[in-house]
Amino acid sequence: MSSSDEISAQLKRIASLTTRYIELTPRDIAALHAVAPKILERSHEIASRVTESLLRDEDAKKIVEGTGLTVERANALFEKWLRQTFTGSYGLTHALEIFRIGLAHVRAGVDERLMTCNMGAFAREIARVLSEEGLAEAIPAAAKALFWNLTVMLYSYEYVKRLVVEEATGMKGELVKRLVRLYSQKVYERITGELAG
């Protein structure tokens, strides 16, 4: 199992690459901090509407019921995450906090599709609120922040899956990647054949 230092080093690399790729700049982070009061003032409304979307999904509903998570607790967790998103530093400590949230999703059985859809619901609600508040110019910065969060959370899924395979089989990263590519080629060819069919 990787040490905390190894996790931090990998996460620092992922967060840094993501920041550069999506061009999340200090100016964007300042824009997030500037609109934070308005977003946080309406955070309960945003969280509630996202929770409504979540509970319309049957898979999500089963997960929520299975974990014993109440609507109130879900909203509180979403509001806490919104605070991190709009007031965070987007450095290593922030990345570790978001990675931990991703791990909590993995632990609860929330799959990547559901988490990605939920991030889309947040994008919808944040854009709506920023537009209503006359702060639409901050929407691009918010979009970048949401993608940064999504990438870090998705990395937590990748990390745990790799760890499970390594510990269960003894196979290391490159061999696992090669096997994944081989199997994806098989599925690709099958789907291509069906589409051509």
Backbone hydrogen bonds, N-H to C=O, Kabsch-Sander energy under -0.5 kcal/mol:
donor,donor_aa,acceptor,acceptor_aa,energy
7,I,3,S,-2.3
8,S,4,S,-2.7
9,A,5,D,-2.4
10,Q,6,E,-2.6
11,L,7,I,-2.9
12,K,8,S,-2.7
13,R,9,A,-1.9
14,I,10,Q,-2.5
15,A,11,L,-3.0
16,S,12,K,-2.2
17,L,13,R,-2.8
18,T,14,I,-2.5
19,T,15,A,-2.5
20,R,16,S,-2.3
21,Y,17,L,-2.8
22,I,18,T,-2.7
23,E,19,T,-0.6
24,L,19,T,-2.3
25,T,23,E,-1.0
29,I,25,T,-2.2
30,A,26,P,-2.3
31,A,27,R,-2.1
32,L,28,D,-2.4
33,H,29,I,-2.4
34,A,30,A,-2.2
35,V,31,A,-1.9
36,A,32,L,-1.0
38,K,35,V,-0.6
39,I,35,V,-2.2
40,L,36,A,-3.4
41,E,37,P,-1.9
42,R,38,K,-1.1
42,R,39,I,-0.5
43,S,40,L,-1.0
46,I,42,R,-2.3
47,A,43,S,-3.0
48,S,44,H,-2.6
49,R,45,E,-2.1
50,V,46,I,-2.1
51,T,47,A,-2.6
52,E,48,S,-2.1
53,S,49,R,-1.7
54,L,50,V,-2.6
55,L,51,T,-2.5
56,R,52,E,-0.7
56,R,53,S,-1.0
57,D,54,L,-1.4
58,E,56,R,-0.6
61,K,57,D,-2.6
62,K,58,E,-2.0
63,I,59,D,-1.9
64,V,60,A,-2.9
65,E,61,K,-2.6
66,G,62,K,-2.6
67,T,63,I,-2.0
68,G,64,V,-0.9
69,L,64,V,-1.4
74,A,70,T,-2.6
75,N,71,V,-2.7
76,A,72,E,-2.2
77,L,73,R,-2.5
78,F,74,A,-2.6
79,E,75,N,-2.6
80,K,76,A,-2.1
81,W,77,L,-2.3
82,L,78,F,-2.4
83,R,79,E,-2.0
84,Q,80,K,-1.9
85,T,81,W,-2.6
86,F,82,L,-2.3
87,T,83,R,-1.5
88,G,84,Q,-1.7
95,A,91,G,-2.5
96,L,92,L,-2.7
97,E,93,T,-2.0
98,I,94,H,-2.2
99,F,95,A,-2.8
100,R,96,L,-2.2
101,I,97,E,-1.6
102,G,98,I,-2.3
103,L,99,F,-2.3
104,A,100,R,-2.1
105,H,101,I,-1.9
106,V,102,G,-2.4
107,R,103,L,-2.8
108,A,104,A,-1.8
109,G,105,H,-0.8
109,G,106,V,-1.2
110,V,105,H,-2.5
111,D,109,G,-0.6
115,M,111,D,-2.2
116,T,112,E,-2.7
117,C,113,R,-2.6
118,N,114,L,-2.4
119,M,115,M,-2.0
120,G,116,T,-1.8
121,A,117,C,-2.0
122,F,118,N,-2.1
123,A,119,M,-2.4
124,R,120,G,-2.4
125,E,121,A,-2.4
126,I,122,F,-3.1
127,A,123,A,-2.4
128,R,124,R,-1.9
129,V,125,E,-2.5
130,L,126,I,-2.8
131,S,127,A,-2.3
132,E,128,R,-2.6
133,E,129,V,-2.1
134,G,131,S,-1.5
135,L,130,L,-3.5
138,A,135,L,-2.4
139,I,136,A,-1.9
142,A,138,A,-2.3
143,A,139,I,-2.8
144,K,140,P,-2.2
145,A,141,A,-2.3
146,L,142,A,-2.4
147,F,143,A,-2.3
148,W,144,K,-2.4
149,N,145,A,-2.4
150,L,146,L,-2.7
151,T,147,F,-2.6
152,V,148,W,-2.2
153,M,149,N,-2.6
154,L,150,L,-2.9
155,Y,151,T,-1.8
156,S,152,V,-1.1
156,S,153,M,-0.5
157,Y,153,M,-1.1
158,E,154,L,-2.1
159,Y,155,Y,-3.0
160,V,156,S,-2.2
161,K,157,Y,-2.5
162,R,158,E,-2.5
163,L,159,Y,-2.3
164,V,160,V,-2.6
165,V,161,K,-2.3
166,E,162,R,-2.7
167,E,163,L,-2.7
168,A,164,V,-2.6
169,T,165,V,-2.5
170,G,165,V,-0.6
170,G,166,E,-1.8
171,M,165,V,-0.6
175,L,172,K,-0.5
176,V,172,K,-2.1
177,K,173,G,-2.6
178,R,174,E,-2.2
179,L,175,L,-2.4
180,V,176,V,-2.5
181,R,177,K,-2.4
182,L,178,R,-2.3
183,Y,179,L,-2.6
184,S,180,V,-2.5
185,Q,181,R,-1.9
186,K,182,L,-1.6
187,V,183,Y,-2.2
188,Y,184,S,-2.8
189,E,185,Q,-2.6
190,R,186,K,-2.1
191,I,187,V,-2.7
192,T,188,Y,-2.8
193,G,189,E,-2.4
194,E,190,R,-2.1
195,L,191,I,-2.5
196,A,192,T,-2.1
197,G,193,G,-1.6
